[in-house]
């Protein structure tokens, strides 16, 4: 099977991750929350920052360029495909990682609406 553009882009995004993405990945990897997360996971035509395939949860970590109509369209498409989407600002991940992890755990437990 030939490598597609989306997989090449996902590899680049993993290599060039932000400080906030690296910090959250350190907290999510190796089933740290009792769930397996993947980073820069392709969900065509998009790439999710983090995805728990089993729970169908996407976690996005956003910088200042996010939050506009493009993200609204992207979130709607992922929700239509059966994914729940959580979004956090870079600053929130870096300054309140425990709170971010609590919200992710609540979503994994099914106790949190994940509209942003």
Residue pairs with C-beta under 8 A, 6 or more apart in sequence:
6 42
6 44
6 45
6 47
7 42
9 47
10 40
10 41
10 42
10 47
11 40
13 40
13 47
14 39
14 40
17 25
17 39
17 40
18 61
18 63
18 90
19 90
19 94
20 61
20 63
20 90
20 91
20 93
20 94
21 39
21 49
21 61
21 93
23 93
23 94
23 97
24 49
24 50
24 59
24 61
24 88
24 93
24 97
24 100
25 37
25 39
25 50
27 97
27 101
28 37
28 39
28 50
28 59
28 104
29 37
29 39
33 101
33 104
33 105
33 108
34 108
35 52
35 54
35 55
35 57
35 108
36 52
36 53
36 54
37 50
37 51
37 52
37 59
38 50
38 51
38 52
38 53
39 49
39 50
40 47
40 48
40 49
41 47
41 48
41 50
41 51
41 53
42 48
43 51
43 58
43 78
43 81
43 83
46 74
46 77
46 78
48 58
48 59
48 60
48 78
48 83
49 58
49 59
49 60
49 61
50 58
50 59
50 60
50 61
51 57
51 58
51 59
51 83
52 59
52 108
55 84
55 107
55 108
56 82
56 83
56 84
57 83
57 84
57 85
57 86
57 104
57 107
57 108
57 114
58 78
58 83
58 84
58 85
58 86
59 86
59 87
59 88
59 104
60 66
60 71
60 85
60 86
60 87
60 88
61 88
61 89
61 90
61 93
62 71
62 87
62 88
62 89
62 90
63 89
63 90
66 87
71 87
75 85
75 87
75 115
75 116
78 85
79 85
84 107
84 114
85 114
85 115
85 116
86 103
86 104
86 107
86 112
86 114
86 116
87 116
88 100
88 103
92 99
92 100
93 100
103 112
106 112
107 114
